[in-house]
Amino acid sequence: MDTSSILKDLRAERVRIDRAISALEGLDGAGTLRVTVPSTQPAPVKARGRRRMSPAGRKRISMMMKARWAARRKKAAKTASTKAGARKPMSPAAKKRLSILAKARWAKRKKAAKS
């Protein structure tokens, strides 16, 4: 290996070390990078802040989630109605008849309890 290539490698190593030192010096106590870099070096990458969602993005996600849950409820209702022994919805007339029967049963119990 000749001396010119050795010098070239050493100079490249010195540049890498200088960059590492300046990067470490640029850190403040919290570990975040301060941007005080000389113009000969490339600017360091800034740490990303907290990402925020636009109102349009929030609305889009809201609509997608509502559609997802509606489909899930629809699927659950469909499987519940197809299960063995699933009941049909009760008609208003049937509800009224059951209500009358229940009231008569409670009146009979109340009368029996008094005597």
JODA-V283261 format. One record per residue. N is the residue number from 1. RES is the residue in one small letter. PSI is psi in degrees with one decimal (NA if undefined). OMEGA is omega in whole degrees, -180 to 180 (* if undefined). NEAR is the number of other ideal C-beta (glycine too) atoms within 8 Angstrom. Layout:
N	RES	PSI	OMEGA	NEAR
N	RES	PSI	OMEGA	NEAR
//
This chain:
1	m	132.2	-179	3
2	d	165.3	-174	5
3	t	-28.0	-179	5
4	s	-39.8	178	6
5	s	-34.3	177	8
6	i	-44.9	178	9
7	l	-40.3	180	8
8	k	-45.1	179	8
9	d	-41.2	180	8
10	l	-40.2	179	8
11	r	-40.7	178	8
12	a	-40.2	178	8
13	e	-39.0	179	8
14	r	-40.0	179	8
15	v	-43.1	179	8
16	r	-41.7	179	8
17	i	-42.1	179	8
18	d	-39.8	178	8
19	r	-41.0	179	9
20	a	-41.4	179	8
21	i	-45.6	-179	8
22	s	-32.8	177	11
23	a	-41.9	179	10
24	l	-36.3	178	7
25	e	-26.5	-180	6
26	g	-11.5	179	11
27	l	137.0	174	9
28	d	-173.2	-176	6
29	g	-27.3	-177	3
30	a	-3.5	179	4
31	g	8.8	177	5
32	t	155.2	-174	7
33	l	127.3	172	9
34	r	140.6	-178	7
35	v	88.4	174	8
36	t	71.9	-176	4
37	v	135.8	176	10
38	p	159.3	-175	5
39	s	-16.4	-179	4
40	t	-19.5	-179	3
41	q	150.7	177	8
42	p	147.9	-179	4
43	a	137.7	179	6
44	p	157.3	179	9
45	v	128.0	179	4
46	k	146.3	175	6
47	a	136.5	-179	6
48	r	140.4	176	4
49	g	-170.2	180	4
50	r	131.8	-179	3
51	r	139.9	-180	5
52	r	150.2	180	4
53	m	136.9	179	7
54	s	158.0	177	6
55	p	-35.5	179	6
56	a	-41.3	178	6
57	g	-40.5	179	8
58	r	-42.0	180	9
59	k	-42.8	-179	8
60	r	-44.7	179	8
61	i	-38.2	178	9
62	s	-44.8	-180	8
63	m	-39.8	179	8
64	m	-41.6	-180	8
65	m	-38.5	177	8
66	k	-41.7	178	8
67	a	-39.1	180	8
68	r	-46.2	-179	8
69	w	-33.7	177	8
70	a	-42.0	178	8
71	a	-37.8	180	8
72	r	-41.7	177	8
73	r	-39.7	-180	8
74	k	-42.6	179	8
75	k	-40.8	179	8
76	a	-40.6	179	8
77	a	-37.6	-179	8
78	k	-43.2	180	8
79	t	-32.0	179	8
80	a	-36.7	-178	8
81	s	-20.6	-179	7
82	t	-2.1	179	6
83	k	153.9	179	7
84	a	132.8	179	3
85	g	10.7	179	4
86	a	138.5	-178	8
87	r	152.0	173	5
88	k	155.9	176	4
89	p	144.4	-176	4
90	m	137.6	178	8
91	s	158.2	178	6
92	p	-35.7	179	6
93	a	-40.3	180	6
94	a	-39.4	178	8
95	k	-42.4	-179	9
96	k	-44.1	180	8
97	r	-43.3	179	8
98	l	-36.8	178	9
99	s	-43.9	179	8
100	i	-43.3	179	8
101	l	-40.2	-180	8
102	a	-42.1	178	8
103	k	-39.6	178	8
104	a	-40.7	179	8
105	r	-42.5	179	8
106	w	-34.7	177	8
107	a	-39.1	179	8
108	k	-40.9	179	8
109	r	-41.1	-179	8
110	k	-40.1	-180	8
111	k	-39.1	179	8
112	a	-33.8	180	7
113	a	-32.9	-180	6
114	k	-34.5	-176	5
115	s	NA	*	4
//
